[in-house]
Amino acid sequence: MIKVLFICHGNICRSPMAEFLMRDLVHKSNLSDQVLVASAATSTEEIGNPVHYGTREKLRQVGISCAGKTAVQLKKSDYAKYDYLIGMDDWNIRNMRRMLGGDPDGKIYKMLEFAGSSRDVADPWYTGDFEATYRDIMAGCQGLLREIGEKIQNNR
């Protein structure tokens, strides 16, 4: 089982968007029994709150539900549980490294690395542009799925 954790500041906009988009892609690729996907926050500000209405609406437009998801915080123990810990921007990566005690196994990535870019995924909490965030996250998820698919094939 390959385990993926998407991380952003509050776990209400970008990381849940990535979680549910990736789950959908994994399901459509018939890999649900081999890939586990979740998301978390680096902060405590939104813990227990539902997914932001802008993310819920964008996911609804593409036929994906995120019902029941509430924000949770990243824990140090998550480093051992997940194979990929994926932050949305440089600030998330810095906080992840601090919270997780570094990255000795090379598991921390920035989302758009999987799309061949070093850019940040802009936070729609500030930009209001959930469409641009969706495009970036979809590109990152598709690249990640290609990588995971290759890993699964190579391990057969």
C-alpha positions, 0 to 999 in steps of 0.5 A, spaced: 500 500 500 502 506 497 500 512 502 499 519 500 498 525 505 497 532 502 498 538 506 496 545 506 496 551 512 489 549 514 486 543 511 480 546 508 482 548 501 488 546 497 490 539 501 482 536 501 482 538 494 488 534 492 485 529 497 479 528 493 481 529 486 487 524 487 482 519 490 478 520 484 484 519 480 486 513 484 479 510 483 478 511 476 485 507 475 483 501 479 488 502 484 484 504 490 486 497 494 493 499 493 493 507 494 491 510 500 490 518 500 489 523 506 490 530 508 492 534 514 494 542 516 500 545 519 496 549 523 491 548 528 486 554 526 481 550 522 481 543 526 474 540 526 472 545 520 469 542 514 472 543 507 471 551 504 465 552 500 469 554 494 473 547 494 466 544 495 463 547 490 469 546 485 469 539 487 462 538 486 462 541 479 467 535 477 462 530 480 466 529 486 464 529 494 468 531 500 462 530 505 464 529 512 471 531 511 474 536 517 480 539 518 486 535 522 493 537 524 499 533 521 502 529 527 510 527 527 507 520 527 505 521 520 512 521 517 512 514 519 505 512 516 506 515 509 510 514 503 509 521 500 508 527 504 506 533 499 506 540 501 502 546 497 507 551 497 514 553 500 511 555 507 508 548 508 514 545 506 518 549 512 513 547 517 512 540 515 520 539 516 519 543 523 513 539 525 516 532 522 523 533 525 526 533 518 526 529 512 531 523 513 527 518 508 526 524 502 518 523 503 517 530 503 515 533 496 512 540 493 505 539 489 507 541 483 514 537 483 510 532 480 508 537 474 515 539 473 514 545 476 517 549 482 511 553 483 507 554 489 500 552 489 496 559 490 492 559 496 485 560 494 483 562 501 487 569 499 486 569 491 479 567 491 481 563 485 479 556 486 479 554 478 487 556 478 488 552 484 484 546 481 488 546 475 495 546 479 492 540 483 490 536 478 496 537 474 500 535 480 495 529 482 496 526 475 504 527 475 503 523 482 499 518 479 504 516 473 509 516 478 505 511 483 503 507 477 510 506 475 512 504 482 506 499 482 508 496 476 515 495 477 514 492 484 509 486 480 
